[in-house]
Amino acid sequence: MKKVARLFQIKTKVEVFLITYPLALGAVKRGQEYMLQYPGKIGWLFLALTCGAVFLASAKMLQAVELQQMFGQE
């Protein structure tokens, strides 16, 4: 059971970067769809918000990994 649970845990910064890349690709794709659905400034705003959400999530994951490595809590 522990081996299966390990598959769903992020323990290193490299894993965070490997997860962030497809999230960012999906966010950009979704932002492009927003730009087609909502032409003009609102489309650009939605694109920026979808990309910004990925940056915030990535920063939070990196911070969590650093804290986990610093304090060693499982």
PDB file of N, CA, C, O and CB in Angstrom:
ATOM      1  N   MET A   1       0.821  -1.193   0.000  1.00  0.00           N
ATOM      2  CA  MET A   1       0.000   0.000   0.000  1.00  0.00           C
ATOM      3  C   MET A   1       0.873   1.268   0.000  1.00  0.00           C
ATOM      4  O   MET A   1       0.523   2.272  -0.620  1.00  0.00           O
ATOM      5  CB  MET A   1      -0.939  -0.008   1.214  1.00  0.00           C
ATOM      6  N   LYS A   2       2.003   1.206   0.698  1.00  0.00           N
ATOM      7  CA  LYS A   2       2.885   2.367   0.749  1.00  0.00           C
ATOM      8  C   LYS A   2       3.485   2.690  -0.610  1.00  0.00           C
ATOM      9  O   LYS A   2       3.689   3.859  -0.938  1.00  0.00           O
ATOM     10  CB  LYS A   2       3.991   2.135   1.752  1.00  0.00           C
ATOM     11  N   LYS A   3       3.772   1.650  -1.410  1.00  0.00           N
ATOM     12  CA  LYS A   3       4.325   1.879  -2.739  1.00  0.00           C
ATOM     13  C   LYS A   3       3.297   2.569  -3.635  1.00  0.00           C
ATOM     14  O   LYS A   3       3.654   3.426  -4.444  1.00  0.00           O
ATOM     15  CB  LYS A   3       4.779   0.551  -3.370  1.00  0.00           C
ATOM     16  N   VAL A   4       2.047   2.206  -3.494  1.00  0.00           N
ATOM     17  CA  VAL A   4       0.996   2.846  -4.278  1.00  0.00           C
ATOM     18  C   VAL A   4       0.797   4.284  -3.808  1.00  0.00           C
ATOM     19  O   VAL A   4       0.628   5.186  -4.629  1.00  0.00           O
ATOM     20  CB  VAL A   4      -0.325   2.052  -4.170  1.00  0.00           C
ATOM     21  N   ALA A   5       0.816   4.501  -2.512  1.00  0.00           N
ATOM     22  CA  ALA A   5       0.658   5.851  -1.972  1.00  0.00           C
ATOM     23  C   ALA A   5       1.813   6.753  -2.398  1.00  0.00           C
ATOM     24  O   ALA A   5       1.617   7.953  -2.589  1.00  0.00           O
ATOM     25  CB  ALA A   5       0.563   5.806  -0.443  1.00  0.00           C
ATOM     26  N   ARG A   6       3.007   6.197  -2.549  1.00  0.00           N
ATOM     27  CA  ARG A   6       4.187   6.977  -2.961  1.00  0.00           C
ATOM     28  C   ARG A   6       4.008   7.557  -4.363  1.00  0.00           C
ATOM     29  O   ARG A   6       4.570   8.608  -4.671  1.00  0.00           O
ATOM     30  CB  ARG A   6       5.451   6.099  -2.917  1.00  0.00           C
ATOM     31  N   LEU A   7       3.236   6.889  -5.211  1.00  0.00           N
ATOM     32  CA  LEU A   7       3.003   7.375  -6.572  1.00  0.00           C
ATOM     33  C   LEU A   7       2.278   8.718  -6.584  1.00  0.00           C
ATOM     34  O   LEU A   7       2.392   9.478  -7.545  1.00  0.00           O
ATOM     35  CB  LEU A   7       2.200   6.351  -7.362  1.00  0.00           C
ATOM     36  N   PHE A   8       1.543   9.007  -5.531  1.00  0.00           N
ATOM     37  CA  PHE A   8       0.754  10.223  -5.470  1.00  0.00           C
ATOM     38  C   PHE A   8       1.364  11.298  -4.583  1.00  0.00           C
ATOM     39  O   PHE A   8       0.694  12.275  -4.246  1.00  0.00           O
ATOM     40  CB  PHE A   8      -0.613   9.903  -4.989  1.00  0.00           C
ATOM     41  N   GLN A   9       2.624  11.131  -4.203  1.00  0.00           N
ATOM     42  CA  GLN A   9       3.316  12.106  -3.374  1.00  0.00           C
ATOM     43  C   GLN A   9       4.413  12.787  -4.184  1.00  0.00           C
ATOM     44  O   GLN A   9       5.123  12.148  -4.961  1.00  0.00           O
ATOM     45  CB  GLN A   9       3.906  11.434  -2.117  1.00  0.00           C
ATOM     46  N   ILE A  10       4.533  14.088  -3.986  1.00  0.00           N
ATOM     47  CA  ILE A  10       5.577  14.859  -4.651  1.00  0.00           C
ATOM     48  C   ILE A  10       6.660  15.116  -3.617  1.00  0.00           C
ATOM     49  O   ILE A  10       6.417  15.775  -2.606  1.00  0.00           O
ATOM     50  CB  ILE A  10       5.020  16.207  -5.257  1.00  0.00           C
ATOM     51  N   LYS A  11       7.856  14.595  -3.870  1.00  0.00           N
ATOM     52  CA  LYS A  11       8.908  14.700  -2.868  1.00  0.00           C
ATOM     53  C   LYS A  11      10.099  15.542  -3.290  1.00  0.00           C
ATOM     54  O   LYS A  11      10.870  15.974  -2.434  1.00  0.00           O
ATOM     55  CB  LYS A  11       9.379  13.351  -2.513  1.00  0.00           C
ATOM     56  N   THR A  12      10.275  15.789  -4.587  1.00  0.00           N
ATOM     57  CA  THR A  12      11.431  16.557  -5.033  1.00  0.00           C
ATOM     58  C   THR A  12      10.987  17.704  -5.937  1.00  0.00           C
ATOM     59  O   THR A  12       9.877  17.715  -6.469  1.00  0.00           O
ATOM     60  CB  THR A  12      12.434  15.649  -5.770  1.00  0.00           C
ATOM     61  N   LYS A  13      11.892  18.666  -6.091  1.00  0.00           N
ATOM     62  CA  LYS A  13      11.607  19.802  -6.953  1.00  0.00           C
ATOM     63  C   LYS A  13      11.488  19.378  -8.415  1.00  0.00           C
ATOM     64  O   LYS A  13      10.722  19.968  -9.176  1.00  0.00           O
ATOM     65  CB  LYS A  13      12.691  20.860  -6.802  1.00  0.00           C
ATOM     66  N   VAL A  14      12.237  18.368  -8.799  1.00  0.00           N
ATOM     67  CA  VAL A  14      12.167  17.880 -10.175  1.00  0.00           C
ATOM     68  C   VAL A  14      10.755  17.370 -10.477  1.00  0.00           C
ATOM     69  O   VAL A  14      10.219  17.613 -11.557  1.00  0.00           O
ATOM     70  CB  VAL A  14      13.214  16.758 -10.414  1.00  0.00           C
ATOM     71  N   GLU A  15      10.168  16.670  -9.525  1.00  0.00           N
ATOM     72  CA  GLU A  15       8.796  16.189  -9.703  1.00  0.00           C
ATOM     73  C   GLU A  15       7.828  17.352  -9.844  1.00  0.00           C
ATOM     74  O   GLU A  15       6.882  17.284 -10.628  1.00  0.00           O
ATOM     75  CB  GLU A  15       8.380  15.298  -8.528  1.00  0.00           C
ATOM     76  N   VAL A  16       8.060  18.417  -9.090  1.00  0.00           N
ATOM     77  CA  VAL A  16       7.200  19.602  -9.204  1.00  0.00           C
ATOM     78  C   VAL A  16       7.303  20.186 -10.610  1.00  0.00           C
ATOM     79  O   VAL A  16       6.291  20.547 -11.211  1.00  0.00           O
ATOM     80  CB  VAL A  16       7.589  20.671  -8.145  1.00  0.00           C
ATOM     81  N   PHE A  17       8.526  20.278 -11.132  1.00  0.00           N
ATOM     82  CA  PHE A  17       8.700  20.829 -12.475  1.00  0.00           C
ATOM     83  C   PHE A  17       8.069  19.920 -13.524  1.00  0.00           C
ATOM     84  O   PHE A  17       7.497  20.403 -14.502  1.00  0.00           O
ATOM     85  CB  PHE A  17      10.188  21.034 -12.781  1.00  0.00           C
ATOM     86  N   LEU A  18       8.169  18.603 -13.326  1.00  0.00           N
ATOM     87  CA  LEU A  18       7.567  17.669 -14.271  1.00  0.00           C
ATOM     88  C   LEU A  18       6.042  17.750 -14.247  1.00  0.00           C
ATOM     89  O   LEU A  18       5.401  17.488 -15.265  1.00  0.00           O
ATOM     90  CB  LEU A  18       8.018  16.247 -13.961  1.00  0.00           C
ATOM     91  N   ILE A  19       5.466  18.094 -13.145  1.00  0.00           N
ATOM     92  CA  ILE A  19       4.018  18.264 -13.049  1.00  0.00           C
ATOM     93  C   ILE A  19       3.596  19.631 -13.579  1.00  0.00           C
ATOM     94  O   ILE A  19       2.535  19.761 -14.190  1.00  0.00           O
ATOM     95  CB  ILE A  19       3.552  18.093 -11.598  1.00  0.00           C
ATOM     96  N   THR A  20       4.413  20.637 -13.348  1.00  0.00           N
ATOM     97  CA  THR A  20       4.064  21.998 -13.748  1.00  0.00           C
ATOM     98  C   THR A  20       4.009  22.147 -15.264  1.00  0.00           C
ATOM     99  O   THR A  20       3.163  22.875 -15.782  1.00  0.00           O
ATOM    100  CB  THR A  20       5.063  22.985 -13.168  1.00  0.00           C
ATOM    101  N   TYR A  21       4.895  21.474 -15.975  1.00  0.00           N
ATOM    102  CA  TYR A  21       4.945  21.629 -17.431  1.00  0.00           C
ATOM    103  C   TYR A  21       3.625  21.247 -18.107  1.00  0.00           C
ATOM    104  O   TYR A  21       3.096  22.051 -18.875  1.00  0.00           O
ATOM    105  CB  TYR A  21       6.073  20.784 -18.001  1.00  0.00           C
ATOM    106  N   PRO A  22       3.070  20.053 -17.856  1.00  0.00           N
ATOM    107  CA  PRO A  22       1.784  19.753 -18.509  1.00  0.00           C
ATOM    108  C   PRO A  22       0.642  20.629 -18.005  1.00  0.00           C
ATOM    109  O   PRO A  22      -0.287  20.933 -18.753  1.00  0.00           O
ATOM    110  CB  PRO A  22       1.426  18.295 -18.296  1.00  0.00           C
ATOM    111  N   LEU A  23       0.707  21.035 -16.743  1.00  0.00           N
ATOM    112  CA  LEU A  23      -0.313  21.959 -16.246  1.00  0.00           C
ATOM    113  C   LEU A  23      -0.264  23.277 -17.007  1.00  0.00           C
ATOM    114  O   LEU A  23      -1.302  23.840 -17.353  1.00  0.00           O
ATOM    115  CB  LEU A  23      -0.126  22.210 -14.742  1.00  0.00           C
ATOM    116  N   ALA A  24       0.938  23.762 -17.263  1.00  0.00           N
ATOM    117  CA  ALA A  24       1.083  25.017 -17.998  1.00  0.00           C
ATOM    118  C   ALA A  24       0.617  24.865 -19.444  1.00  0.00           C
ATOM    119  O   ALA A  24      -0.011  25.772 -19.990  1.00  0.00           O
ATOM    120  CB  ALA A  24       2.541  25.492 -17.961  1.00  0.00           C
ATOM    121  N   LEU A  25       0.921  23.722 -20.068  1.00  0.00           N
ATOM    122  CA  LEU A  25       0.449  23.497 -21.432  1.00  0.00           C
ATOM    123  C   LEU A  25      -1.076  23.497 -21.487  1.00  0.00           C
ATOM    124  O   LEU A  25      -1.666  24.082 -22.395  1.00  0.00           O
ATOM    125  CB  LEU A  25       0.998  22.173 -21.976  1.00  0.00           C
ATOM    126  N   GLY A  26      -1.701  22.853 -20.535  1.00  0.00           N
ATOM    127  CA  GLY A  26      -3.160  22.827 -20.475  1.00  0.00           C
ATOM    128  C   GLY A  26      -3.748  24.200 -20.214  1.00  0.00           C
ATOM    129  O   GLY A  26      -4.787  24.551 -20.775  1.00  0.00           O
ATOM    130  N   ALA A  27      -3.091  24.977 -19.369  1.00  0.00           N
ATOM    131  CA  ALA A  27      -3.578  26.318 -19.067  1.00  0.00           C
ATOM    132  C   ALA A  27      -3.499  27.224 -20.289  1.00  0.00           C
ATOM    133  O   ALA A  27      -4.412  28.010 -20.544  1.00  0.00           O
ATOM    134  CB  ALA A  27      -2.782  26.922 -17.918  1.00  0.00           C
ATOM    135  N   VAL A  28      -2.419  27.116 -21.036  1.00  0.00           N
ATOM    136  CA  VAL A  28      -2.277  27.931 -22.245  1.00  0.00           C
ATOM    137  C   VAL A  28      -3.321  27.522 -23.279  1.00  0.00           C
ATOM    138  O   VAL A  28      -3.912  28.377 -23.939  1.00  0.00           O
ATOM    139  CB  VAL A  28      -0.853  27.795 -22.834  1.00  0.00           C
ATOM    140  N   LYS A  29      -3.548  26.224 -23.420  1.00  0.00           N
ATOM    141  CA  LYS A  29      -4.570  25.751 -24.358  1.00  0.00           C
ATOM    142  C   LYS A  29      -5.944  26.267 -23.947  1.00  0.00           C
ATOM    143  O   LYS A  29      -6.717  26.726 -24.789  1.00  0.00           O
ATOM    144  CB  LYS A  29      -4.576  24.208 -24.427  1.00  0.00           C
ATOM    145  N   ARG A  30      -6.245  26.192 -22.666  1.00  0.00           N
ATOM    146  CA  ARG A  30      -7.536  26.697 -22.177  1.00  0.00           C
ATOM    147  C   ARG A  30      -7.608  28.205 -22.386  1.00  0.00           C
ATOM    148  O   ARG A  30      -8.663  28.723 -22.751  1.00  0.00           O
ATOM    149  CB  ARG A  30      -7.739  26.347 -20.672  1.00  0.00           C
ATOM    150  N   GLY A  31      -6.522  28.909 -22.165  1.00  0.00           N
ATOM    151  CA  GLY A  31      -6.496  30.349 -22.389  1.00  0.00           C
ATOM    152  C   GLY A  31      -6.722  30.700 -23.848  1.00  0.00           C
ATOM    153  O   GLY A  31      -7.383  31.693 -24.152  1.00  0.00           O
ATOM    154  N   GLN A  32      -6.180  29.897 -24.753  1.00  0.00           N
ATOM    155  CA  GLN A  32      -6.427  30.127 -26.178  1.00  0.00           C
ATOM    156  C   GLN A  32      -7.905  29.935 -26.512  1.00  0.00           C
ATOM    157  O   GLN A  32      -8.461  30.679 -27.321  1.00  0.00           O
ATOM    158  CB  GLN A  32      -5.563  29.182 -27.033  1.00  0.00           C
ATOM    159  N   GLU A  33      -8.534  28.955 -25.902  1.00  0.00           N
ATOM    160  CA  GLU A  33      -9.965  28.749 -26.119  1.00  0.00           C
ATOM    161  C   GLU A  33     -10.768  29.933 -25.584  1.00  0.00           C
ATOM    162  O   GLU A  33     -11.744  30.360 -26.202  1.00  0.00           O
ATOM    163  CB  GLU A  33     -10.430  27.444 -25.446  1.00  0.00           C
ATOM    164  N   TYR A  34     -10.356  30.455 -24.445  1.00  0.00           N
ATOM    165  CA  TYR A  34     -11.021  31.642 -23.916  1.00  0.00           C
ATOM    166  C   TYR A  34     -10.893  32.816 -24.883  1.00  0.00           C
ATOM    167  O   TYR A  34     -11.841  33.577 -25.077  1.00  0.00           O
ATOM    168  CB  TYR A  34     -10.436  32.016 -22.549  1.00  0.00           C
ATOM    169  N   MET A  35      -9.713  32.956 -25.488  1.00  0.00           N
ATOM    170  CA  MET A  35      -9.507  34.067 -26.417  1.00  0.00           C
ATOM    171  C   MET A  35     -10.403  33.932 -27.652  1.00  0.00           C
ATOM    172  O   MET A  35     -10.831  34.936 -28.222  1.00  0.00           O
ATOM    173  CB  MET A  35      -8.034  34.138 -26.841  1.00  0.00           C
ATOM    174  N   LEU A  36     -10.685  32.699 -28.063  1.00  0.00           N
ATOM    175  CA  LEU A  36     -11.605  32.502 -29.183  1.00  0.00           C
ATOM    176  C   LEU A  36     -13.055  32.766 -28.772  1.00  0.00           C
ATOM    177  O   LEU A  36     -13.836  33.325 -29.543  1.00  0.00           O
ATOM    178  CB  LEU A  36     -11.469  31.081 -29.733  1.00  0.00           C
ATOM    179  N   GLN A  37     -13.404  32.360 -27.556  1.00  0.00           N
ATOM    180  CA  GLN A  37     -14.773  32.539 -27.072  1.00  0.00           C
ATOM    181  C   GLN A  37     -15.063  33.989 -26.696  1.00  0.00           C
ATOM    182  O   GLN A  37     -16.168  34.485 -26.912  1.00  0.00           O
ATOM    183  CB  GLN A  37     -15.025  31.639 -25.875  1.00  0.00           C
ATOM    184  N   TYR A  38     -14.074  34.653 -26.139  1.00  0.00           N
ATOM    185  CA  TYR A  38     -14.243  36.020 -25.665  1.00  0.00           C
ATOM    186  C   TYR A  38     -13.185  36.905 -26.316  1.00  0.00           C
ATOM    187  O   TYR A  38     -12.132  37.141 -25.724  1.00  0.00           O
ATOM    188  CB  TYR A  38     -14.148  36.089 -24.112  1.00  0.00           C
ATOM    189  N   PRO A  39     -13.446  37.394 -27.515  1.00  0.00           N
ATOM    190  CA  PRO A  39     -12.439  38.239 -28.176  1.00  0.00           C
ATOM    191  C   PRO A  39     -12.249  39.565 -27.435  1.00  0.00           C
ATOM    192  O   PRO A  39     -13.161  40.071 -26.781  1.00  0.00           O
ATOM    193  CB  PRO A  39     -12.845  38.510 -29.637  1.00  0.00           C
ATOM    194  N   GLY A  40     -11.055  40.102 -27.556  1.00  0.00           N
ATOM    195  CA  GLY A  40     -10.761  41.391 -26.931  1.00  0.00           C
ATOM    196  C   GLY A  40     -10.032  41.236 -25.620  1.00  0.00           C
ATOM    197  O   GLY A  40      -9.375  40.229 -25.357  1.00  0.00           O
ATOM    198  N   LYS A  41     -10.166  42.259 -24.808  1.00  0.00           N
ATOM    199  CA  LYS A  41      -9.409  42.311 -23.554  1.00  0.00           C
ATOM    200  C   LYS A  41      -9.821  41.236 -22.561  1.00  0.00           C
ATOM    201  O   LYS A  41      -8.981  40.735 -21.813  1.00  0.00           O
ATOM    202  CB  LYS A  41      -9.571  43.660 -22.916  1.00  0.00           C
ATOM    203  N   ILE A  42     -11.094  40.876 -22.542  1.00  0.00           N
ATOM    204  CA  ILE A  42     -11.530  39.864 -21.572  1.00  0.00           C
ATOM    205  C   ILE A  42     -10.901  38.500 -21.878  1.00  0.00           C
ATOM    206  O   ILE A  42     -10.593  37.737 -20.963  1.00  0.00           O
ATOM    207  CB  ILE A  42     -13.068  39.750 -21.573  1.00  0.00           C
ATOM    208  N   GLY A  43     -10.714  38.199 -23.158  1.00  0.00           N
ATOM    209  CA  GLY A  43     -10.034  36.955 -23.534  1.00  0.00           C
ATOM    210  C   GLY A  43      -8.588  36.937 -23.074  1.00  0.00           C
ATOM    211  O   GLY A  43      -8.101  35.928 -22.564  1.00  0.00           O
ATOM    212  N   TRP A  44      -7.903  38.062 -23.257  1.00  0.00           N
ATOM    213  CA  TRP A  44      -6.516  38.174 -22.779  1.00  0.00           C
ATOM    214  C   TRP A  44      -6.457  38.074 -21.262  1.00  0.00           C
ATOM    215  O   TRP A  44      -5.523  37.491 -20.712  1.00  0.00           O
ATOM    216  CB  TRP A  44      -5.888  39.501 -23.243  1.00  0.00           C
ATOM    217  N   LEU A  45      -7.452  38.642 -20.583  1.00  0.00           N
ATOM    218  CA  LEU A  45      -7.496  38.566 -19.121  1.00  0.00           C
ATOM    219  C   LEU A  45      -7.652  37.119 -18.667  1.00  0.00           C
ATOM    220  O   LEU A  45      -6.957  36.675 -17.753  1.00  0.00           O
ATOM    221  CB  LEU A  45      -8.649  39.428 -18.567  1.00  0.00           C
ATOM    222  N   PHE A  46      -8.564  36.382 -19.305  1.00  0.00           N
ATOM    223  CA  PHE A  46      -8.749  34.977 -18.943  1.00  0.00           C
ATOM    224  C   PHE A  46      -7.489  34.155 -19.220  1.00  0.00           C
ATOM    225  O   PHE A  46      -7.146  33.261 -18.445  1.00  0.00           O
ATOM    226  CB  PHE A  46      -9.934  34.387 -19.708  1.00  0.00           C
ATOM    227  N   LEU A  47      -6.805  34.456 -20.321  1.00  0.00           N
ATOM    228  CA  LEU A  47      -5.538  33.781 -20.618  1.00  0.00           C
ATOM    229  C   LEU A  47      -4.527  34.041 -19.506  1.00  0.00           C
ATOM    230  O   LEU A  47      -3.861  33.117 -19.040  1.00  0.00           O
ATOM    231  CB  LEU A  47      -4.973  34.251 -21.977  1.00  0.00           C
ATOM    232  N   ALA A  48      -4.413  35.277 -19.088  1.00  0.00           N
ATOM    233  CA  ALA A  48      -3.468  35.623 -18.020  1.00  0.00           C
ATOM    234  C   ALA A  48      -3.853  34.948 -16.698  1.00  0.00           C
ATOM    235  O   ALA A  48      -2.982  34.517 -15.942  1.00  0.00           O
ATOM    236  CB  ALA A  48      -3.410  37.153 -17.834  1.00  0.00           C
ATOM    237  N   LEU A  49      -5.144  34.859 -16.424  1.00  0.00           N
ATOM    238  CA  LEU A  49      -5.581  34.230 -15.177  1.00  0.00           C
ATOM    239  C   LEU A  49      -5.319  32.727 -15.174  1.00  0.00           C
ATOM    240  O   LEU A  49      -4.911  32.170 -14.155  1.00  0.00           O
ATOM    241  CB  LEU A  49      -7.062  34.494 -14.948  1.00  0.00           C
ATOM    242  N   THR A  50      -5.549  32.070 -16.304  1.00  0.00           N
ATOM    243  CA  THR A  50      -5.287  30.635 -16.336  1.00  0.00           C
ATOM    244  C   THR A  50      -3.796  30.344 -16.183  1.00  0.00           C
ATOM    245  O   THR A  50      -3.414  29.404 -15.485  1.00  0.00           O
ATOM    246  CB  THR A  50      -5.812  30.029 -17.639  1.00  0.00           C
ATOM    247  N   CYS A  51      -2.959  31.140 -16.830  1.00  0.00           N
ATOM    248  CA  CYS A  51      -1.500  30.952 -16.687  1.00  0.00           C
ATOM    249  C   CYS A  51      -1.041  31.333 -15.281  1.00  0.00           C
ATOM    250  O   CYS A  51      -0.183  30.663 -14.708  1.00  0.00           O
ATOM    251  CB  CYS A  51      -0.734  31.796 -17.739  1.00  0.00           C
ATOM    252  N   GLY A  52      -1.596  32.383 -14.735  1.00  0.00           N
ATOM    253  CA  GLY A  52      -1.235  32.812 -13.383  1.00  0.00           C
ATOM    254  C   GLY A  52      -1.582  31.765 -12.336  1.00  0.00           C
ATOM    255  O   GLY A  52      -0.854  31.597 -11.358  1.00  0.00           O
ATOM    256  N   ALA A  53      -2.694  31.060 -12.537  1.00  0.00           N
ATOM    257  CA  ALA A  53      -3.079  30.016 -11.585  1.00  0.00           C
ATOM    258  C   ALA A  53      -2.043  28.900 -11.539  1.00  0.00           C
ATOM    259  O   ALA A  53      -1.764  28.349 -10.474  1.00  0.00           O
ATOM    260  CB  ALA A  53      -4.449  29.440 -11.950  1.00  0.00           C
ATOM    261  N   VAL A  54      -1.477  28.570 -12.687  1.00  0.00           N
ATOM    262  CA  VAL A  54      -0.440  27.533 -12.724  1.00  0.00           C
ATOM    263  C   VAL A  54       0.813  28.017 -12.007  1.00  0.00           C
ATOM    264  O   VAL A  54       1.432  27.248 -11.271  1.00  0.00           O
ATOM    265  CB  VAL A  54      -0.105  27.144 -14.182  1.00  0.00           C
ATOM    266  N   PHE A  55       1.196  29.266 -12.204  1.00  0.00           N
ATOM    267  CA  PHE A  55       2.372  29.800 -11.520  1.00  0.00           C
ATOM    268  C   PHE A  55       2.180  29.789 -10.007  1.00  0.00           C
ATOM    269  O   PHE A  55       3.102  29.451  -9.266  1.00  0.00           O
ATOM    270  CB  PHE A  55       2.667  31.223 -12.002  1.00  0.00           C
ATOM    271  N   LEU A  56       0.996  30.154  -9.552  1.00  0.00           N
ATOM    272  CA  LEU A  56       0.736  30.142  -8.113  1.00  0.00           C
ATOM    273  C   LEU A  56       0.760  28.720  -7.553  1.00  0.00           C
ATOM    274  O   LEU A  56       1.315  28.482  -6.480  1.00  0.00           O
ATOM    275  CB  LEU A  56      -0.614  30.800  -7.814  1.00  0.00           C
ATOM    276  N   ALA A  57       0.162  27.781  -8.277  1.00  0.00           N
ATOM    277  CA  ALA A  57       0.155  26.392  -7.818  1.00  0.00           C
ATOM    278  C   ALA A  57       1.572  25.824  -7.786  1.00  0.00           C
ATOM    279  O   ALA A  57       1.934  25.104  -6.856  1.00  0.00           O
ATOM    280  CB  ALA A  57      -0.739  25.532  -8.723  1.00  0.00           C
ATOM    281  N   SER A  58       2.363  26.146  -8.794  1.00  0.00           N
ATOM    282  CA  SER A  58       3.737  25.666  -8.836  1.00  0.00           C
ATOM    283  C   SER A  58       4.556  26.225  -7.680  1.00  0.00           C
ATOM    284  O   SER A  58       5.318  25.500  -7.041  1.00  0.00           O
ATOM    285  CB  SER A  58       4.383  26.037 -10.161  1.00  0.00           C
ATOM    286  N   ALA A  59       4.395  27.500  -7.420  1.00  0.00           N
ATOM    287  CA  ALA A  59       5.125  28.116  -6.307  1.00  0.00           C
ATOM    288  C   ALA A  59       4.735  27.475  -4.985  1.00  0.00           C
ATOM    289  O   ALA A  59       5.588  27.254  -4.125  1.00  0.00           O
ATOM    290  CB  ALA A  59       4.860  29.627  -6.257  1.00  0.00           C
ATOM    291  N   LYS A  60       3.457  27.175  -4.816  1.00  0.00           N
ATOM    292  CA  LYS A  60       2.989  26.558  -3.576  1.00  0.00           C
ATOM    293  C   LYS A  60       3.537  25.132  -3.438  1.00  0.00           C
ATOM    294  O   LYS A  60       3.907  24.712  -2.342  1.00  0.00           O
ATOM    295  CB  LYS A  60       1.445  26.545  -3.532  1.00  0.00           C
ATOM    296  N   MET A  61       3.588  24.393  -4.547  1.00  0.00           N
ATOM    297  CA  MET A  61       4.146  23.042  -4.494  1.00  0.00           C
ATOM    298  C   MET A  61       5.639  23.078  -4.167  1.00  0.00           C
ATOM    299  O   MET A  61       6.117  22.267  -3.374  1.00  0.00           O
ATOM    300  CB  MET A  61       3.916  22.315  -5.827  1.00  0.00           C
ATOM    301  N   LEU A  62       6.380  24.016  -4.774  1.00  0.00           N
ATOM    302  CA  LEU A  62       7.809  24.138  -4.470  1.00  0.00           C
ATOM    303  C   LEU A  62       8.033  24.479  -3.005  1.00  0.00           C
ATOM    304  O   LEU A  62       8.927  23.936  -2.356  1.00  0.00           O
ATOM    305  CB  LEU A  62       8.457  25.204  -5.360  1.00  0.00           C
ATOM    306  N   GLN A  63       7.218  25.375  -2.499  1.00  0.00           N
ATOM    307  CA  GLN A  63       7.336  25.754  -1.092  1.00  0.00           C
ATOM    308  C   GLN A  63       7.037  24.556  -0.190  1.00  0.00           C
ATOM    309  O   GLN A  63       7.724  24.349   0.811  1.00  0.00           O
ATOM    310  CB  GLN A  63       6.382  26.923  -0.765  1.00  0.00           C
ATOM    311  N   ALA A  64       6.032  23.779  -0.532  1.00  0.00           N
ATOM    312  CA  ALA A  64       5.676  22.615   0.276  1.00  0.00           C
ATOM    313  C   ALA A  64       6.788  21.566   0.257  1.00  0.00           C
ATOM    314  O   ALA A  64       7.069  20.941   1.279  1.00  0.00           O
ATOM    315  CB  ALA A  64       4.366  22.001  -0.226  1.00  0.00           C
ATOM    316  N   VAL A  65       7.416  21.373  -0.896  1.00  0.00           N
ATOM    317  CA  VAL A  65       8.510  20.414  -0.993  1.00  0.00           C
ATOM    318  C   VAL A  65       9.688  20.880  -0.150  1.00  0.00           C
ATOM    319  O   VAL A  65      10.304  20.077   0.551  1.00  0.00           O
ATOM    320  CB  VAL A  65       8.940  20.220  -2.460  1.00  0.00           C
ATOM    321  N   GLU A  66      10.005  22.162  -0.209  1.00  0.00           N
ATOM    322  CA  GLU A  66      11.111  22.692   0.604  1.00  0.00           C
ATOM    323  C   GLU A  66      10.833  22.519   2.088  1.00  0.00           C
ATOM    324  O   GLU A  66      11.722  22.119   2.840  1.00  0.00           O
ATOM    325  CB  GLU A  66      11.349  24.175   0.289  1.00  0.00           C
ATOM    326  N   LEU A  67       9.616  22.813   2.520  1.00  0.00           N
ATOM    327  CA  LEU A  67       9.277  22.655   3.924  1.00  0.00           C
ATOM    328  C   LEU A  67       9.314  21.188   4.350  1.00  0.00           C
ATOM    329  O   LEU A  67       9.763  20.867   5.450  1.00  0.00           O
ATOM    330  CB  LEU A  67       7.903  23.243   4.199  1.00  0.00           C
ATOM    331  N   GLN A  68       8.845  20.308   3.480  1.00  0.00           N
ATOM    332  CA  GLN A  68       8.861  18.887   3.781  1.00  0.00           C
ATOM    333  C   GLN A  68      10.293  18.380   3.896  1.00  0.00           C
ATOM    334  O   GLN A  68      10.591  17.563   4.768  1.00  0.00           O
ATOM    335  CB  GLN A  68       8.101  18.104   2.708  1.00  0.00           C
ATOM    336  N   GLN A  69      11.180  18.852   3.030  1.00  0.00           N
ATOM    337  CA  GLN A  69      12.577  18.437   3.105  1.00  0.00           C
ATOM    338  C   GLN A  69      13.260  19.034   4.333  1.00  0.00           C
ATOM    339  O   GLN A  69      14.130  18.401   4.932  1.00  0.00           O
ATOM    340  CB  GLN A  69      13.325  18.848   1.831  1.00  0.00           C
ATOM    341  N   MET A  70      12.870  20.244   4.705  1.00  0.00           N
ATOM    342  CA  MET A  70      13.496  20.910   5.845  1.00  0.00           C
ATOM    343  C   MET A  70      13.102  20.230   7.162  1.00  0.00           C
ATOM    344  O   MET A  70      13.945  20.004   8.029  1.00  0.00           O
ATOM    345  CB  MET A  70      13.103  22.398   5.876  1.00  0.00           C
ATOM    346  N   PHE A  71      11.821  19.910   7.298  1.00  0.00           N
ATOM    347  CA  PHE A  71      11.341  19.367   8.562  1.00  0.00           C
ATOM    348  C   PHE A  71      11.172  17.849   8.532  1.00  0.00           C
ATOM    349  O   PHE A  71      11.012  17.228   9.583  1.00  0.00           O
ATOM    350  CB  PHE A  71      10.033  20.012   8.925  1.00  0.00           C
ATOM    351  N   GLY A  72      11.206  17.245   7.350  1.00  0.00           N
ATOM    352  CA  GLY A  72      11.160  15.800   7.243  1.00  0.00           C
ATOM    353  C   GLY A  72       9.869  15.161   7.681  1.00  0.00           C
ATOM    354  O   GLY A  72       9.865  14.011   8.120  1.00  0.00           O
ATOM    355  N   GLN A  73       8.781  15.876   7.572  1.00  0.00           N
ATOM    356  CA  GLN A  73       7.494  15.306   7.978  1.00  0.00           C
ATOM    357  C   GLN A  73       6.869  14.565   6.813  1.00  0.00           C
ATOM    358  O   GLN A  73       6.936  15.009   5.667  1.00  0.00           O
ATOM    359  CB  GLN A  73       6.538  16.405   8.489  1.00  0.00           C
ATOM    360  N   GLU A  74       6.271  13.445   7.116  1.00  0.00           N
ATOM    361  CA  GLU A  74       5.606  12.637   6.082  1.00  0.00           C
ATOM    362  C   GLU A  74       4.156  13.014   5.996  1.00  0.00           C
ATOM    363  O   GLU A  74       3.419  12.451   5.187  1.00  0.00           O
ATOM    364  CB  GLU A  74       5.746  11.135   6.369  1.00  0.00           C
TER     365      GLU A  74
END
